[in-house]
Each structure stands twice: as C-alpha cells, then as structure tokens.
Amino acid sequence: KQLTMKNLLLSLTILLSSFTVSANENYPNIYGYWLNTDGEILLIQTDDTFSRRNKSDVLAQGKIVIDSNKISVFRTDIDEEYILEYFLGKETLVLMKPNSDEAWLFTKVGD
C-alpha cells in the first residue's frame, strides 16, 4: 500500500508540474508589460512571477498559476493568496480585483 501511495503522489506531482510548465505555451499573450487606467504597470514574466507597481512603489508581487479563466496568486510581499478571474483579449487584460466586485483594465504595452 505504501508503495502505491508513493507512486500516486509522484504521478500527481509530475502531472501538476507539467501543467505549470505548459502555462507558457497555453497563454503566451499574458506575459509582458501591462498598463492600467490608474497608471500602474503589471509585469507578468514567463517564470510565472509578477509585480504591479506605480511610479514609485511596488504594490504587489509574487507567483501565479494561470488557468483558463482564473489566476491563482501567491503574494510574496505579504502573506496572502487568492484567485482572480480574468479575461485576456488581444491587447487587453481585464483582471478582477481581489475581494472586490471591481476589475482592473490593462492594455499591453510591451513583451
């Protein structure tokens, strides 16, 4: 039984890590620099890290896991995790704000 459980855990780990690695291939347009209507810059990098900043401060940063309509956010600047719904257009990204009914509207400004 113990060997079977180890095999199951190993299989799950490999399966989940392959999902994370393939995120780059599934959502390539999400990576890059995004500007929102508040003048904040969101940088989503291909290693699935992000930072959101204004002219003078980092407002949020951490690691993300991208799914078809949700982004799991694991902040590293503060101890917080949440899931955000999003819509990705060709040059726009609508991202729900955490714990809110409001959303950010971002426009792609660079890769």
TAKA-V850026 format. One record per pair of residues at least 24 apart in sequence whose ideal C-beta (glycine too) atoms are under 8 Angstrom apart, sorted by the first residue. I is the first residue (numbers start at 0). J is the second residue. If there is no record, write none. Layout:
I | J
I | J
//
This chain:
19 | 47
19 | 64
22 | 47
22 | 64
22 | 65
25 | 65
26 | 65
26 | 87
28 | 87
28 | 89
28 | 107
29 | 65
29 | 87
29 | 92
30 | 110
31 | 107
31 | 108
31 | 109
31 | 110
32 | 107
32 | 108
32 | 109
32 | 110
33 | 92
33 | 105
33 | 106
33 | 107
33 | 108
34 | 105
34 | 106
34 | 108
35 | 103
35 | 104
35 | 105
35 | 106
36 | 103
36 | 104
37 | 103
39 | 103
40 | 108
41 | 92
41 | 94
41 | 103
41 | 105
70 | 94
72 | 97
//
